[in-house]
Amino acid sequence: MSAKRQLQLHDFLVDLPELQKAVNEKSVEEKLHFIINNTRLALMLKQYPERNEAVIRLIELSKEFGNNSTDFFEMTALQTDTDIYDSQAEKVALMTMHAAKGLEFPVVFIAGFEKGFIPFIRDGEEQVDLDEERRLFYVAMTRSKERLYLTMAKKRTIYGKRTLRTISPFIKDIEQRLMERKQTRLKKKQSQLTLF
């Protein structure tokens, strides 16, 4: 980091306690205005006016929360893809299996259909609610109206470590007559395909 950047960081860190005190005494709406006016966000909103609409909506929502930042952040964190999903838009919708509940699509891809991902098992975790994981997978599968693609990798780098992967044990729950298996291999020096 250059000396100039180090000085800027130092000045910011010195001013941080005063900024925190000033922000803590404000309502959620005032905090949002403070952040916009005291960061580069205002400049960005001038450069990209289409994003300004979302910020205005956020500020309007914040008025309901008074000084309660915690409830405001919980509300914004709980906004799901289904709350903002536009079925008329001609684009790919990327979402979690939880967020897809209640939606339907002509084609669904479930990536990472591998043991450890589906069902999801954290490192060192011994007990997993397999029935709940199976229900979640079923919800994801049934979002598809026409075609469902389950993809997996034979090898994957996870936390910097290359590991061999196996297919999810939930494959046994799918009737064989409903499946068509395809295996693809990338050839060396094969380029990535483009969407458009």
Backbone torsions as a table, in degrees:
resi	resn	phi	psi	omega
1	MET	NA	135.3	-178.3
2	SER	-69.3	162.3	179.9
3	ALA	-61.7	-38.1	179.7
4	LYS	-62.8	-45.2	179.2
5	ARG	-64.2	-38.6	178.4
6	GLN	-63.1	-40.9	177.8
7	LEU	-65.5	-41.3	178.3
8	GLN	-62.3	-42.8	178.5
9	LEU	-64.2	-43.0	178.7
10	HIS	-60.1	-47.0	179.4
11	ASP	-60.6	-41.5	178.8
12	PHE	-62.5	-45.6	-178.9
13	LEU	-64.9	-34.5	177.4
14	VAL	-67.2	-39.5	-178.4
15	ASP	-79.8	-15.7	-173.6
16	LEU	-56.3	-46.7	179.3
17	PRO	-58.7	-39.4	178.7
18	GLU	-67.5	-39.6	177.2
19	LEU	-62.6	-43.5	179.2
20	GLN	-60.8	-43.3	-179.7
21	LYS	-63.5	-44.4	-179.8
22	ALA	-63.4	-40.1	-178.1
23	VAL	-73.1	-38.6	-177.7
24	ASN	-60.3	-27.7	-177.0
25	GLU	-87.2	1.6	-175.4
26	LYS	-102.5	159.5	172.9
27	SER	-73.2	168.9	179.5
28	VAL	-59.6	-43.7	179.5
29	GLU	-60.1	-46.3	179.8
30	GLU	-63.7	-36.6	178.0
31	LYS	-62.7	-43.4	179.4
32	LEU	-62.9	-44.5	177.2
33	HIS	-61.5	-41.3	179.3
34	PHE	-60.3	-46.3	-179.8
35	ILE	-62.5	-45.3	-179.4
36	ILE	-61.1	-44.7	-175.2
37	ASN	-78.9	-17.9	-176.7
38	ASN	-113.5	16.3	175.0
39	THR	-134.0	-175.5	178.2
40	ARG	-81.4	4.1	-178.9
41	LEU	-62.5	-39.9	179.5
42	ALA	-59.8	-42.2	178.3
43	LEU	-64.0	-42.8	179.7
44	MET	-62.8	-39.6	-179.8
45	LEU	-66.8	-30.8	175.3
46	LYS	-70.3	-36.4	179.9
47	GLN	-74.3	-32.0	-177.6
48	TYR	-126.2	78.1	-175.1
49	PRO	-60.6	-24.7	179.3
50	GLU	-64.5	-25.1	177.8
51	ARG	-79.6	-20.6	-179.4
52	ASN	-60.8	-34.8	179.7
53	GLU	-58.2	-43.9	179.6
54	ALA	-65.5	-38.7	179.7
55	VAL	-67.8	-40.8	178.0
56	ILE	-62.0	-42.0	178.4
57	ARG	-62.9	-41.4	179.0
58	LEU	-62.8	-42.9	179.1
59	ILE	-64.7	-41.0	177.8
60	GLU	-61.1	-43.2	178.0
61	LEU	-63.2	-35.3	-176.0
62	SER	-66.5	-23.5	-177.8
63	LYS	-61.2	-29.3	-178.3
64	GLU	-70.6	-16.1	-170.5
65	PHE	-101.7	-4.8	179.1
66	GLY	55.3	-122.1	-180.0
67	ASN	-95.7	3.7	-174.2
68	ASN	-86.6	82.6	-179.8
69	SER	-64.2	-35.9	-177.2
70	THR	-60.4	-48.6	179.4
71	ASP	-64.4	-37.7	178.7
72	PHE	-61.7	-46.5	-179.3
73	PHE	-68.3	-34.5	176.0
74	GLU	-63.9	-42.1	179.3
75	MET	-62.6	-45.3	-178.6
76	THR	-69.0	-33.7	178.5
77	ALA	-69.8	-29.3	-178.4
78	LEU	-84.5	-6.8	174.5
79	GLN	-63.2	127.7	-176.4
80	THR	-108.0	170.9	176.7
81	ASP	-59.5	-30.6	179.1
82	THR	-67.5	-26.1	178.0
83	ASP	-72.2	-27.4	-176.4
84	ILE	-116.9	1.4	-177.5
85	TYR	-69.0	130.3	178.5
86	ASP	-111.2	107.8	-176.3
87	SER	-69.1	-17.5	-179.6
88	GLN	-86.1	-16.4	-178.5
89	ALA	-71.4	137.5	178.9
90	GLU	-94.2	79.7	-179.7
91	LYS	-154.9	166.4	177.6
92	VAL	-78.9	134.8	175.5
93	ALA	-102.0	120.0	179.5
94	LEU	-108.2	119.6	-177.0
95	MET	-153.1	167.8	177.1
96	THR	-77.9	165.2	177.0
97	MET	-64.3	-35.7	178.4
98	HIS	-62.2	-43.8	-175.5
99	ALA	-71.1	-21.9	-176.9
100	ALA	-77.9	-10.4	-177.4
101	LYS	-56.2	128.9	178.4
102	GLY	91.1	-9.1	179.0
103	LEU	-102.5	159.5	174.2
104	GLU	-135.3	147.9	-179.1
105	PHE	-138.8	151.0	176.7
106	PRO	-61.9	-42.0	-177.7
107	VAL	-130.4	135.8	178.7
108	VAL	-128.0	133.8	172.3
109	PHE	-110.6	128.1	172.5
110	ILE	-112.1	107.5	-176.6
111	ALA	-87.8	150.6	176.7
112	GLY	75.1	39.8	179.2
113	PHE	-76.8	68.5	-173.4
114	GLU	-130.4	150.4	175.8
115	LYS	-59.2	130.9	-177.1
116	GLY	103.6	-30.2	174.4
117	PHE	-97.9	-46.2	177.7
118	ILE	-133.1	99.5	1.1
119	PRO	-71.6	150.3	-178.1
120	PHE	-78.1	123.4	179.7
121	ILE	-130.0	119.3	177.6
122	ARG	-76.4	151.8	176.1
123	ASP	-57.2	131.4	177.1
124	GLY	82.2	-5.0	-179.7
125	GLU	-85.2	126.1	-177.1
126	GLU	-93.6	-42.5	-174.8
127	GLN	-100.6	126.0	176.7
128	VAL	-129.9	137.3	177.3
129	ASP	-80.0	88.6	-176.5
130	LEU	-62.1	-35.9	179.1
131	ASP	-62.9	-42.4	178.7
132	GLU	-66.8	-41.8	177.8
133	GLU	-63.4	-38.8	178.6
134	ARG	-65.7	-41.5	177.6
135	ARG	-62.9	-42.8	179.0
136	LEU	-61.9	-42.5	178.0
137	PHE	-63.5	-41.0	178.7
138	TYR	-61.1	-43.1	177.5
139	VAL	-59.0	-45.1	-179.4
140	ALA	-62.7	-43.6	-179.5
141	MET	-62.8	-41.2	-174.5
142	THR	-80.1	6.1	173.2
143	ARG	-76.7	-16.5	-176.2
144	SER	-86.9	130.3	177.4
145	LYS	-92.2	-32.0	-174.6
146	GLU	-120.8	-52.1	-176.4
147	ARG	-135.7	143.7	177.3
148	LEU	-128.4	128.3	177.5
149	TYR	-116.1	126.3	174.7
150	LEU	-109.3	122.4	-177.2
151	THR	-117.7	151.4	176.9
152	MET	-148.1	162.8	175.4
153	ALA	-114.3	144.0	176.2
154	LYS	-76.7	-31.2	176.8
155	LYS	-133.5	144.9	-179.3
156	ARG	-148.6	143.0	174.6
157	THR	-92.9	118.1	-180.0
158	ILE	-124.2	122.7	-176.6
159	TYR	51.9	41.8	176.2
160	GLY	78.3	2.6	-178.0
161	LYS	-115.0	127.5	179.6
162	ARG	-78.4	124.1	-178.2
163	THR	-129.4	149.4	173.0
164	LEU	-79.6	141.8	-177.7
165	ARG	-117.3	150.5	175.1
166	THR	-122.4	156.0	-178.2
167	ILE	-65.9	152.1	-179.8
168	SER	-59.8	141.2	177.0
169	PRO	-65.6	-15.0	178.9
170	PHE	-70.4	-7.8	176.9
171	ILE	-60.7	-29.1	-179.4
172	LYS	-68.0	-20.5	-178.8
173	ASP	-81.9	-7.6	-177.8
174	ILE	-101.0	129.8	179.8
175	GLU	-62.7	135.7	-177.9
176	GLN	-57.9	-37.2	-177.1
177	ARG	-64.5	-17.4	-179.4
178	LEU	-92.1	-4.0	-173.5
179	MET	-110.6	148.3	169.4
180	GLU	-134.1	118.1	-176.5
181	ARG	-96.7	136.6	176.1
182	LYS	-134.0	139.4	177.7
183	GLN	-119.4	130.2	178.4
184	THR	-121.4	147.7	176.5
185	ARG	-129.2	133.8	174.2
186	LEU	-80.7	130.6	176.7
187	LYS	-79.5	151.6	177.5
188	LYS	-58.6	140.4	-179.5
189	LYS	65.6	15.8	175.1
190	GLN	-79.8	133.7	-176.4
191	SER	-88.1	155.1	177.4
192	GLN	-66.2	136.0	176.6
193	LEU	-73.4	151.8	177.6
194	THR	-103.6	154.0	179.2
195	LEU	-80.2	-32.0	-173.3
196	PHE	-126.8	NA	NA
